[in-house]
Amino acid sequence: MYPYIKINNAFVEFPIFDAKSRSLKAQVANFARGTINQESNIVTVESISDLSLTLNEGDKLGLIGNNGAGKSTLLKLLSGIYEPTKGSIERNGKIVPLLDIALGMDDDSTGYQNIKLRGLLLGMSQKEINEKIHDIAEFTELGDYLNLPIRTYSMGMRVRLAFAISTSVDPDILLLDEVIGTGDAAFLLKAQQRFEALKERAKIVVLSSHDNSVIVNSCNKVLWMEGGKMKMLGEPDVVLDAYMKSII
């Protein structure tokens, strides 16, 4: 079956605290998208509100909007980190969320050990990791440093290792929160080519970025989010033009 994601009237709400006073409830209710459940006296914030969206094979969706618009929450909803508090979501296919490329890496383990650990967390089988470990190691250009604990690495070395592991996966659905940085300039072209190959392997891509050129070059659809809701969905040039006019 083809990969897809279907969201139907989904809400994602977060309880903040047990509001004790009327003034405090009023203050929070006026902040962001705060609402109050009068029965439980709990203040909640709607990060996603009544969102419906369908993604099918071939869709490469860019997410735009100001900070707090709900883009990162949507990526976490798509990945399964969050589930809707109301509404529904259906997911089919291998989903790889690259929302934090260094997630799950262990300072006290060697580079090689971290390749295996991070690979497993990204959903790779032991067989896949064994097949790709040489390519990952070669791409990092870290050589014998891969036999040392990564606490001995510079930040640039850590980024190289995390990037090489994360871009070795074969996802059906790829979720990205901003384009992955790669450390130093000398490594940039090689990393960009690998990143492009990863996006091509994925059947569905969802990318959040503040860089409009990345959105235009990577996506065939753009979703403009505002206040946790869909403001506009359509072709990149059309949506980006409307968005830029709104913030001038």
C-alpha positions as CSV (number, residue, x, y, z in Angstrom):
1,M,0.0,0.0,0.0
2,Y,1.2,3.5,-0.8
3,P,2.3,5.8,2.0
4,Y,-0.1,8.5,3.1
5,I,-1.1,10.6,6.1
6,K,-4.7,11.8,6.6
7,I,-5.6,14.3,9.3
8,N,-9.3,14.9,10.0
9,N,-10.4,17.9,12.1
10,A,-7.5,17.4,14.5
11,F,-6.8,19.4,17.6
12,V,-3.7,19.3,19.7
13,E,-4.1,20.8,23.2
14,F,-1.8,21.1,26.1
15,P,-2.9,21.5,29.7
16,I,-0.9,24.3,31.4
17,F,-1.8,24.1,35.1
18,D,-4.7,24.0,37.5
19,A,-5.9,27.6,37.4
20,K,-6.9,28.6,41.0
21,S,-7.9,32.3,40.6
22,R,-10.1,34.1,38.2
23,S,-7.5,36.7,37.4
24,L,-5.0,33.9,36.5
25,K,-7.5,32.1,34.4
26,A,-8.3,35.3,32.5
27,Q,-4.6,36.1,32.0
28,V,-3.8,32.7,30.5
29,A,-7.0,32.5,28.5
30,N,-6.0,35.7,26.8
31,F,-2.5,34.4,26.0
32,A,-1.8,32.5,22.8
33,R,-4.8,30.3,22.2
34,G,-5.7,29.6,25.8
35,T,-9.0,28.0,26.7
36,I,-10.5,27.0,30.0
37,N,-12.4,23.8,30.7
38,Q,-14.8,25.0,33.3
39,E,-15.6,21.6,34.7
40,S,-12.0,20.6,35.4
41,N,-10.7,24.1,35.9
42,I,-7.7,23.3,33.7
43,V,-6.2,25.9,31.4
44,T,-5.3,24.4,28.0
45,V,-3.5,25.9,25.0
46,E,-4.5,24.8,21.5
47,S,-1.4,24.4,19.4
48,I,-3.3,22.8,16.5
49,S,-6.9,23.7,15.9
50,D,-9.4,21.9,13.6
51,L,-6.8,20.9,11.0
52,S,-7.6,18.6,8.1
53,L,-4.8,17.6,5.7
54,T,-4.1,14.7,3.3
55,L,-0.6,13.8,2.1
56,N,0.0,11.2,-0.6
57,E,3.0,9.8,-2.5
58,G,4.8,12.5,-4.4
59,D,3.8,15.3,-2.0
60,K,6.6,17.5,-0.8
61,L,5.0,20.0,1.6
62,G,6.7,23.1,3.0
63,L,5.4,24.6,6.3
64,I,5.6,28.3,6.8
65,G,4.4,30.7,9.4
66,N,5.7,32.8,12.3
67,N,7.1,31.4,15.5
68,G,4.3,29.7,17.5
69,A,2.2,29.1,14.4
70,G,2.1,25.4,15.1
71,K,4.6,24.1,12.6
72,S,6.7,22.1,15.0
73,T,3.6,20.7,16.7
74,L,2.3,19.6,13.3
75,L,5.5,17.8,12.5
76,K,5.3,16.0,15.9
77,L,1.7,15.1,15.2
78,L,2.6,13.7,11.8
79,S,5.4,11.7,13.3
80,G,3.3,10.2,16.1
81,I,5.1,12.0,18.9
82,Y,1.8,13.7,19.6
83,E,-1.7,12.3,19.0
84,P,-4.8,14.5,18.5
85,T,-6.8,15.4,21.6
86,K,-9.8,15.7,19.2
87,G,-10.2,14.5,15.6
88,S,-8.1,11.8,14.0
89,I,-5.0,11.0,12.1
90,E,-4.1,8.0,9.9
91,R,-0.5,7.2,9.0
92,N,0.8,4.5,6.6
93,G,4.5,3.9,5.7
94,K,7.8,4.2,7.4
95,I,8.0,7.6,9.0
96,V,11.4,9.1,9.8
97,P,11.3,12.4,11.8
98,L,14.6,14.3,11.6
99,L,13.5,16.9,14.2
100,D,16.7,16.6,16.2
101,I,19.5,14.8,14.4
102,A,21.5,14.2,17.6
103,L,18.6,12.7,19.5
104,G,19.6,9.4,21.2
105,M,23.4,9.8,20.8
106,D,25.4,8.8,23.9
107,D,28.5,10.8,24.9
108,D,30.2,7.8,26.5
109,S,29.8,5.5,23.5
110,T,32.2,5.5,20.5
111,G,31.3,6.9,17.1
112,Y,30.7,3.4,15.7
113,Q,28.5,2.5,18.7
114,N,26.5,5.7,18.1
115,I,26.0,4.8,14.5
116,K,24.3,1.6,15.6
117,L,22.3,3.2,18.5
118,R,21.0,6.2,16.4
119,G,20.3,3.9,13.5
120,L,18.1,1.7,15.6
121,L,16.2,4.7,16.9
122,L,15.6,5.8,13.3
123,G,14.0,2.5,12.6
124,M,16.8,0.8,10.8
125,S,17.3,-3.0,11.2
126,Q,20.5,-4.4,12.4
127,K,21.1,-5.7,8.9
128,E,20.6,-2.3,7.4
129,I,23.0,-0.7,9.9
130,N,25.6,-3.3,9.1
131,E,25.2,-2.8,5.4
132,K,25.5,1.0,5.7
133,I,28.0,1.5,8.5
134,H,31.0,1.6,6.1
135,D,29.3,4.3,4.0
136,I,28.4,6.3,7.1
137,A,31.9,6.1,8.5
138,E,33.4,7.1,5.2
139,F,31.1,10.0,4.7
140,T,32.0,11.5,8.2
141,E,35.7,11.6,7.3
142,L,36.3,11.1,11.0
143,G,38.6,8.1,10.5
144,D,40.0,6.6,13.8
145,Y,38.0,9.1,15.8
146,L,35.1,6.8,15.3
147,N,36.7,4.4,17.8
148,L,36.7,7.1,20.5
149,P,33.8,8.2,22.8
150,I,32.0,11.2,21.2
151,R,32.5,13.3,24.3
152,T,36.0,13.8,22.8
153,Y,34.6,15.3,19.6
154,S,34.3,18.9,18.7
155,M,30.8,20.2,17.8
156,G,31.6,20.1,14.1
157,M,32.6,16.4,14.4
158,R,29.4,15.6,16.3
159,V,27.3,17.3,13.6
160,R,29.1,15.3,10.9
161,L,28.4,12.0,12.6
162,A,24.8,12.8,13.4
163,F,24.2,14.1,9.9
164,A,25.7,11.0,8.3
165,I,23.6,8.7,10.4
166,S,20.4,10.6,9.9
167,T,20.7,10.8,6.1
168,S,21.4,7.1,5.7
169,V,17.8,6.1,6.3
170,D,15.3,5.0,3.7
171,P,12.0,6.6,4.7
172,D,8.6,6.5,3.1
173,I,7.7,9.7,4.9
174,L,10.5,12.2,5.8
175,L,9.8,15.0,8.3
176,L,12.3,17.8,8.8
177,D,12.3,20.8,11.1
178,E,14.6,23.3,9.4
179,V,17.4,22.2,7.1
180,I,20.1,20.3,8.9
181,G,23.3,22.2,9.5
182,T,26.6,20.5,8.8
183,G,29.3,22.3,10.7
184,D,32.0,23.6,8.5
185,A,32.0,25.1,5.0
186,A,34.3,22.6,3.4
187,F,31.8,19.8,4.2
188,L,28.8,21.8,2.9
189,L,28.6,20.8,-0.8
190,K,29.0,17.1,0.0
191,A,26.3,17.3,2.7
192,Q,23.9,19.1,0.4
193,Q,24.2,16.4,-2.2
194,R,23.5,13.7,0.4
195,F,20.6,15.7,1.8
196,E,19.1,16.0,-1.7
197,A,19.4,12.3,-2.3
198,L,17.6,11.6,1.0
199,K,14.7,13.8,0.0
200,E,14.5,12.0,-3.4
201,R,14.4,8.6,-1.7
202,A,11.4,9.7,0.4
203,K,8.0,9.3,-1.1
204,I,6.5,12.1,1.1
205,V,8.4,15.0,2.5
206,V,7.2,17.6,5.0
207,L,9.7,20.4,5.7
208,S,9.5,23.4,8.0
209,S,11.8,26.2,7.2
210,H,12.2,30.0,7.5
211,D,14.3,30.0,4.3
212,N,11.9,30.6,1.4
213,S,14.5,29.4,-1.1
214,V,14.7,26.0,0.5
215,I,10.9,25.8,0.4
216,V,10.7,26.7,-3.3
217,N,13.6,24.3,-4.3
218,S,12.3,21.4,-2.2
219,C,8.5,21.5,-2.2
220,N,5.6,21.3,-4.6
221,K,3.0,22.4,-2.0
222,V,3.1,25.0,0.8
223,L,1.0,25.1,4.0
224,W,0.8,28.5,5.7
225,M,-0.1,28.1,9.3
226,E,-1.3,30.9,11.6
227,G,-2.5,30.5,15.2
228,G,-2.5,26.7,14.9
229,K,-4.8,26.7,11.9
230,M,-4.4,26.3,8.1
231,K,-4.3,29.8,6.7
232,M,-3.5,28.8,3.1
233,L,-2.5,25.7,1.2
234,G,-1.3,25.7,-2.4
235,E,1.5,26.1,-4.9
236,P,4.8,27.4,-3.3
237,D,5.0,30.7,-5.3
238,V,1.4,31.6,-4.6
239,V,1.4,30.9,-0.9
240,L,4.8,32.4,-0.3
241,D,3.8,35.6,-2.1
242,A,0.7,35.9,0.0
243,Y,2.6,35.2,3.2
244,M,5.3,37.7,2.5
245,K,2.8,40.4,1.7
246,S,1.1,39.7,5.0
247,I,4.2,40.4,7.0
248,I,5.5,43.5,5.2
